[in-house]
Amino acid sequence: MGTPGARRQARGEVERLPSGSLRVRVYAGVDPGSGKRRYLTETVPAGPAADREAEAVRTRLLDQVDAVRNPRAAERPDALAEVRPRGRRRGELTVAAVARLAGVSAPTVSKVLNGRPGVAATTRRRVETALREHGYRRPEAVVRSPNVEVVFFGMQSYLAVGVMHGVERVAGAHRLAVGFTDAARQSATGRSWAHDLLSRQPCGVVVVHLGFTSEQHGLLATSGIPLVALDPTGEPEHSVPSVGAANWSGGIAAARHLLSLGHRRIAVVAGPADRMCARARLGGIRAAMAEHGRPLDERLVRVGQFAFEEGYEHARELLRLPEPPTAVLCGNDLQALGVYEAARQAGLRIPEDLSVVGFDDIPAVRWCGPPMTTVRQPMVEMGAAAAELVLTLAAGRTPAQSRVELATTLVVRDSTAPPR
């Protein structure tokens, strides 16, 4: 006997609920552990286009099941092959319970969970708060889209390209695609990158050089989408796994190099104080100079954004001092290139009159004149490590370590020499 109100299809069924909503259910095989049948389900809110949308959902779910059953899918990681389904455990919150708590309908909660439009901003926030505060986790099997999403705050190509190469190297080996989102552009238009990702349902998300709120993390966690932070701006909350470079060690290596050349009057153009990496680099410089009995002269320290203009302006000021520095350590390579220009305009030669050290090792510093001494960050390897972490989480496994820190390397070129 068929279920009343249900339209049987060749594979999958669409059932009309008493509320007028349509529930789509597609058979997804037998669970090897329990021996029970598995189904993918999704609810489509009532409306004039509900029938058409339900058919589109049914087709999409069938395609997802086919993708998993495809023999080649065995080559993919467990992250894609299946977020293992489970039944509702005793005491766990249901969508209907969340709806009652938020004072909305169950279809409205479903829309929020799946990142669909048609929910007022205030209502969406109320539902998200209820989901987060009451610890809702969706229990049904979810076959994710076969891709990893990388979220940047501004597409800084000199770093973003390396990260994307690393993520693609790992994802591509598992037959997963890689997409990217520019959170800065979305923020300018009033859209939320977390809400957009909900609608795409990737198997994992890597956020790069970006802080994120408890609400954004909770939104993805509620929908079972794992999150990894790469070079986070601050200490990640909620035990979010993260990948970074050994910034402290890099700062130490850069300062020791200048000290070994005989420099004593060393200036620092550091990155923004709210960036964890900038604080670590400056901390390493301080430690190295204190170690050598030459504490950093705070009158020679400037703090600014990681930008060419900041390095240029701060260097102009430093080089006009009655006793200018003989060397400048920079928070990143863009700042260091700004120091190059300030030195050129002041009639100073690098490294004869001024030594300069950068941080990152972007391609441009190998081609500038003279080629720049800098500290290399392994951006490709960092991207690959973040991808490995997020696929481990997607497979339902606990990573061996929640914080991965990769070594930095001092690359000595022609921008440093002993002081005259």
C-alpha positions as CSV (number, residue, x, y, z in Angstrom):
1,M,0.0,0.0,0.0
2,G,1.3,3.4,-0.9
3,T,1.4,6.2,1.6
4,P,-1.8,8.4,1.3
5,G,-1.0,11.7,-0.3
6,A,2.2,10.4,-1.9
7,R,3.0,10.4,-5.6
8,R,5.2,7.3,-6.3
9,Q,8.0,7.9,-8.8
10,A,10.4,5.4,-10.4
11,R,12.9,6.2,-7.7
12,G,11.9,8.5,-4.8
13,E,8.6,9.9,-3.7
14,V,7.0,13.3,-3.0
15,E,4.5,13.4,-0.2
16,R,2.1,16.2,0.5
17,L,2.0,17.0,4.2
18,P,-1.1,18.3,6.1
19,S,0.5,21.7,6.2
20,G,0.7,21.8,2.4
21,S,4.4,21.4,2.3
22,L,5.9,18.6,0.2
23,R,8.4,16.1,1.6
24,V,10.8,14.5,-0.9
25,R,12.3,11.1,0.0
26,V,14.8,9.2,-2.0
27,Y,16.1,5.7,-1.2
28,A,19.9,5.8,-0.6
29,G,20.7,2.1,0.0
30,V,21.2,-0.1,3.1
31,D,23.4,1.0,5.9
32,P,26.2,-1.6,6.2
33,G,26.4,-1.2,10.0
34,S,22.7,-1.5,11.0
35,G,21.3,-3.2,8.0
36,K,18.5,-0.6,7.9
37,R,17.4,1.3,4.8
38,R,18.7,4.8,4.3
39,Y,16.7,7.8,2.8
40,L,17.6,11.3,1.9
41,T,14.8,13.7,2.8
42,E,14.1,17.3,2.2
43,T,11.0,19.4,2.8
44,V,9.7,22.0,0.3
45,P,7.5,24.8,1.7
46,A,4.0,25.1,0.4
47,G,3.5,27.6,-2.4
48,P,2.5,28.0,-6.1
49,A,5.8,26.6,-7.3
50,A,6.1,23.9,-4.7
51,D,5.4,21.0,-7.1
52,R,8.1,22.2,-9.6
53,E,10.6,22.8,-6.8
54,A,9.9,19.3,-5.3
55,E,10.6,17.6,-8.6
56,A,13.9,19.6,-8.9
57,V,14.8,18.5,-5.4
58,R,14.0,14.9,-6.2
59,T,16.2,15.0,-9.3
60,R,19.0,16.5,-7.3
61,L,18.8,13.9,-4.5
62,L,18.7,11.1,-7.1
63,D,21.8,12.6,-8.8
64,Q,23.6,12.7,-5.4
65,V,22.7,9.1,-4.7
66,D,24.0,8.1,-8.1
67,A,27.2,10.0,-7.5
68,V,27.8,8.0,-4.4
69,R,27.0,4.7,-6.0
70,N,29.2,5.4,-8.9
71,P,32.2,3.0,-8.7
72,R,34.6,5.9,-9.0
73,A,33.1,7.4,-5.8
74,A,35.0,4.7,-3.9
75,E,38.2,6.7,-4.7
76,R,36.7,9.8,-2.9
77,P,37.3,10.3,0.8
78,D,34.8,9.3,3.4
79,A,34.1,13.0,3.7
80,L,32.1,12.9,0.4
81,A,31.2,9.2,0.4
82,E,28.9,9.7,3.2
83,V,28.0,11.6,6.3
84,R,26.7,8.5,8.0
85,P,23.0,8.6,8.7
86,R,21.6,8.0,12.1
87,G,18.2,8.0,13.7
88,R,16.9,10.6,16.0
89,R,18.3,10.0,19.5
90,R,16.2,10.3,22.6
91,G,16.0,13.9,23.7
92,E,17.3,15.4,20.5
93,L,15.6,18.5,19.2
94,T,13.3,18.2,16.2
95,V,12.6,20.7,13.5
96,A,9.1,21.0,14.8
97,A,10.4,21.7,18.3
98,V,12.7,24.4,17.0
99,A,9.8,25.9,15.1
100,R,7.8,26.1,18.4
101,L,10.7,27.7,20.2
102,A,11.2,30.3,17.5
103,G,7.5,30.9,17.0
104,V,7.5,30.0,13.3
105,S,6.5,27.1,11.1
106,A,8.5,24.0,10.5
107,P,8.9,24.8,6.7
108,T,10.5,28.2,7.8
109,V,13.0,26.3,9.9
110,S,13.8,24.1,6.9
111,K,14.4,27.1,4.8
112,V,16.9,28.5,7.3
113,L,18.7,25.2,7.6
114,N,19.1,24.9,3.8
115,G,19.9,28.5,3.2
116,R,16.9,29.1,1.0
117,P,15.4,32.6,0.5
118,G,11.9,33.7,1.5
119,V,12.6,34.3,5.2
120,A,12.6,37.8,6.7
121,A,16.0,38.8,8.2
122,T,14.6,39.2,11.8
123,T,12.8,35.8,11.5
124,R,16.0,34.1,10.2
125,R,18.0,35.5,13.1
126,R,15.4,34.2,15.6
127,V,15.5,30.7,14.1
128,E,19.3,30.7,14.0
129,T,19.4,31.7,17.6
130,A,17.0,28.9,18.6
131,L,19.0,26.4,16.6
132,R,22.3,27.5,18.1
133,E,21.2,27.9,21.7
134,H,19.4,24.6,21.9
135,G,22.2,22.7,20.1
136,Y,20.2,21.4,17.1
137,R,22.0,19.0,14.8
138,R,20.2,17.6,11.7
139,P,20.0,13.9,12.1
140,E,19.1,12.8,8.5
141,A,21.7,11.5,6.0
142,V,23.0,14.4,3.9
143,V,25.0,13.7,0.7
144,R,27.0,16.9,0.2
145,S,27.9,18.6,-3.0
146,P,31.3,17.2,-4.2
147,N,33.3,20.4,-3.5
148,V,35.3,22.2,-0.9
149,E,34.6,25.9,-0.4
150,V,37.4,28.4,0.3
151,V,36.3,31.8,1.9
152,F,38.6,34.8,1.6
153,F,38.2,38.3,2.9
154,G,39.3,40.1,-0.2
155,M,41.0,38.1,-3.0
156,Q,44.6,39.0,-2.3
157,S,46.0,37.2,-5.3
158,Y,49.6,36.9,-4.1
159,L,48.5,34.7,-1.2
160,A,45.1,33.4,-2.4
161,V,46.6,31.7,-5.4
162,G,49.0,29.6,-3.3
163,V,46.2,28.6,-0.9
164,M,43.9,27.6,-3.7
165,H,46.7,25.5,-5.3
166,G,47.1,23.7,-2.0
167,V,43.4,23.1,-1.4
168,E,43.0,21.9,-5.1
169,R,45.9,19.5,-4.8
170,V,44.2,17.6,-2.0
171,A,40.6,18.0,-3.2
172,G,41.5,17.1,-6.8
173,A,43.1,13.9,-5.6
174,H,39.7,12.9,-4.2
175,R,37.8,14.0,-7.2
176,L,36.3,17.1,-5.4
177,A,35.9,20.5,-7.0
178,V,37.1,23.7,-5.2
179,G,35.0,26.9,-5.1
180,F,35.8,30.3,-3.5
181,T,33.8,33.1,-1.9
182,D,34.9,36.7,-1.3
183,A,33.5,37.6,2.1
184,A,34.5,41.2,1.6
185,R,32.5,41.7,-1.5
186,Q,29.5,39.9,0.1
187,S,29.7,42.0,3.2
188,A,29.6,45.2,1.0
189,T,26.4,44.0,-0.5
190,G,24.8,43.0,2.8
191,R,24.9,39.3,2.1
192,S,26.3,36.6,4.5
193,W,28.9,34.2,3.2
194,A,27.7,31.6,5.7
195,H,24.1,31.8,4.5
196,D,25.3,31.4,0.9
197,L,27.3,28.3,1.8
198,L,24.2,26.7,3.4
199,S,22.4,26.7,0.1
200,R,25.4,25.1,-1.7
201,Q,25.9,22.4,1.0
202,P,29.6,21.8,0.4
203,C,31.4,18.9,2.1
204,G,33.6,21.3,3.9
205,V,34.7,25.0,4.3
206,V,38.1,26.6,4.7
207,V,38.1,30.3,5.8
208,V,41.3,32.2,5.0
209,H,42.7,35.3,6.8
210,L,39.2,35.8,8.2
211,G,37.6,36.2,11.6
212,F,34.1,34.6,11.9
213,T,31.4,35.0,14.5
214,S,29.9,32.5,16.8
215,E,26.7,32.8,14.8
216,Q,28.4,32.0,11.5
217,H,30.2,29.0,13.0
218,G,27.0,27.8,14.7
219,L,25.0,28.1,11.5
220,L,27.4,25.8,9.6
221,A,27.8,23.4,12.6
222,T,24.0,23.1,12.9
223,S,23.8,22.0,9.3
224,G,26.8,19.6,9.7
225,I,29.2,21.5,7.5
226,P,32.8,21.3,8.9
227,L,34.9,24.4,9.2
228,V,38.7,24.9,9.3
229,A,40.4,28.3,9.7
230,L,43.6,29.0,7.8
231,D,45.8,31.8,9.3
232,P,42.8,33.1,11.4
233,T,42.9,36.8,12.4
234,G,42.5,35.8,16.0
235,E,42.3,32.7,18.2
236,P,39.5,30.6,16.7
237,E,36.5,30.0,19.0
238,H,34.7,26.8,19.7
239,S,37.8,24.6,19.1
240,V,37.7,25.2,15.3
241,P,40.7,23.4,13.8
242,S,43.2,25.8,12.3
243,V,46.3,25.9,10.1
244,G,49.0,28.6,10.3
245,A,52.7,29.4,9.8
246,A,55.4,29.6,12.5
247,N,55.2,33.4,12.6
248,W,57.0,33.8,15.9
249,S,60.0,31.7,14.6
250,G,60.0,33.7,11.4
251,G,60.3,36.9,13.3
252,I,63.1,35.5,15.3
253,A,65.0,34.3,12.2
254,A,64.6,37.7,10.5
255,A,65.9,39.7,13.5
256,R,68.8,37.3,14.1
257,H,69.9,37.6,10.5
258,L,70.2,41.4,10.8
259,L,71.9,41.2,14.2
260,S,74.4,38.7,12.8
261,L,75.3,41.3,10.1
262,G,76.0,43.8,12.8
263,H,72.9,46.0,12.7
264,R,71.9,47.5,16.0
265,R,69.5,50.3,15.0
266,I,66.7,48.2,13.6
267,A,63.3,49.6,12.9
268,V,60.1,47.5,12.6
269,V,57.0,48.2,10.4
270,A,54.6,45.7,11.9
271,G,51.2,44.5,10.7
272,P,47.9,45.4,12.3
273,A,47.7,44.7,16.1
274,D,44.4,42.8,15.7
275,R,46.0,40.2,13.5
276,M,47.4,37.2,15.4
277,C,50.1,36.6,12.8
278,A,51.3,40.2,13.0
279,R,51.5,40.0,16.8
280,A,53.5,36.8,16.6
281,R,56.0,38.2,14.1
282,L,56.6,41.3,16.2
283,G,56.9,39.1,19.3
284,G,59.6,37.0,17.7
285,I,61.6,40.1,16.7
286,R,61.4,41.4,20.3
287,A,62.5,38.0,21.7
288,A,65.5,37.7,19.3
289,M,66.7,41.3,20.1
290,A,66.3,40.8,23.8
291,E,68.2,37.5,23.5
292,H,71.1,39.5,22.0
293,G,71.0,42.1,24.7
294,R,69.7,44.7,22.3
295,P,66.0,45.3,23.3
296,L,63.9,46.7,20.5
297,D,63.8,50.5,20.5
298,E,60.0,51.3,20.7
299,R,60.7,54.7,19.0
300,L,61.6,52.7,15.9
301,V,58.4,50.6,15.9
302,R,55.5,51.5,13.6
303,V,52.2,49.5,13.2
304,G,50.0,49.6,10.1
305,Q,48.0,47.5,7.6
306,F,49.7,44.9,5.4
307,A,49.9,47.3,2.5
308,F,52.5,49.0,0.2
309,E,51.3,52.5,1.2
310,E,51.7,51.8,4.9
311,G,55.3,50.7,4.5
312,Y,56.0,53.7,2.3
313,E,54.6,56.2,4.8
314,H,56.1,54.7,7.9
315,A,59.5,54.4,6.2
316,R,59.5,58.0,5.1
317,E,58.9,59.0,8.7
318,L,61.6,56.7,10.0
319,L,64.2,57.8,7.5
320,R,63.8,61.4,8.4
321,L,64.7,60.8,12.1
322,P,67.9,62.5,13.3
323,E,69.3,59.0,13.8
324,P,67.6,56.9,11.1
325,P,67.7,53.1,11.3
326,T,70.2,51.0,9.3
327,A,67.7,48.2,8.7
328,V,63.9,47.8,8.6
329,L,62.0,44.6,9.4
330,C,58.6,44.5,7.8
331,G,55.4,42.6,8.7
332,N,54.9,41.5,5.1
333,D,56.4,41.9,1.6
334,L,54.0,44.7,0.5
335,Q,55.1,46.9,3.4
336,A,58.8,46.1,2.5
337,L,58.2,47.2,-1.1
338,G,56.8,50.4,0.3
339,V,60.1,50.8,2.2
340,Y,62.0,50.3,-1.0
341,E,60.2,53.2,-2.6
342,A,60.7,55.5,0.4
343,A,64.4,54.7,0.3
344,R,64.6,55.4,-3.4
345,Q,63.0,58.8,-2.9
346,A,65.4,59.6,0.0
347,G,68.4,58.8,-2.2
348,L,69.3,55.7,-0.2
349,R,70.7,52.5,-1.7
350,I,69.6,49.1,-0.7
351,P,71.4,47.3,0.9
352,E,74.4,49.7,1.0
353,D,72.6,52.4,3.0
354,L,69.6,50.4,4.3
355,S,68.9,46.7,4.8
356,V,65.3,45.6,4.3
357,V,63.6,42.3,5.2
358,G,60.0,41.3,4.2
359,F,57.7,38.4,5.2
360,D,55.7,36.0,2.9
361,D,58.0,35.6,-0.2
362,I,55.5,36.7,-2.8
363,P,56.7,36.4,-6.4
364,A,57.3,40.1,-6.8
365,V,60.2,40.2,-4.3
366,R,62.3,37.9,-6.4
367,W,62.1,40.4,-9.3
368,C,62.5,43.8,-7.5
369,G,65.8,45.5,-7.4
370,P,67.6,44.2,-5.5
371,P,65.9,40.9,-4.9
372,M,64.5,40.9,-1.3
373,T,65.5,39.0,1.7
374,T,62.3,37.7,3.3
375,V,60.6,35.0,5.4
376,R,58.8,32.4,3.3
377,Q,55.3,31.2,4.3
378,P,54.4,27.8,2.8
379,M,51.0,29.0,1.5
380,V,50.5,25.9,-0.9
381,E,51.3,23.5,1.9
382,M,49.1,25.4,4.3
383,G,46.2,25.2,1.9
384,A,46.8,21.4,1.5
385,A,46.9,20.9,5.3
386,A,43.6,22.8,5.7
387,A,42.0,20.7,3.0
388,E,43.2,17.5,4.7
389,L,41.8,18.7,8.0
390,V,38.3,19.6,6.6
391,L,38.0,16.3,4.8
392,T,38.9,14.4,8.0
393,L,36.1,16.3,9.8
394,A,33.7,15.6,6.9
395,A,34.4,11.9,7.2
396,G,33.3,12.1,10.9
397,R,36.8,11.5,12.2
398,T,38.6,13.5,14.9
399,P,41.8,15.1,13.6
400,A,45.1,14.0,15.2
401,Q,45.7,17.7,16.1
402,S,43.4,20.7,16.0
403,R,46.2,23.2,15.3
404,V,48.7,22.6,12.5
405,E,51.6,25.0,12.3
406,L,54.0,24.8,9.4
407,A,57.6,26.0,9.4
408,T,58.7,29.3,7.9
409,T,62.0,29.8,6.1
410,L,64.4,32.7,6.0
411,V,65.3,33.4,2.3
412,V,68.5,35.5,2.1
413,R,68.8,37.5,-1.1
414,D,70.4,40.9,-1.9
415,S,68.5,43.4,0.2
416,T,70.6,42.9,3.4
417,A,74.2,43.6,4.1
418,P,76.4,44.8,7.1
419,P,75.8,48.4,8.0
420,R,78.4,51.0,6.9
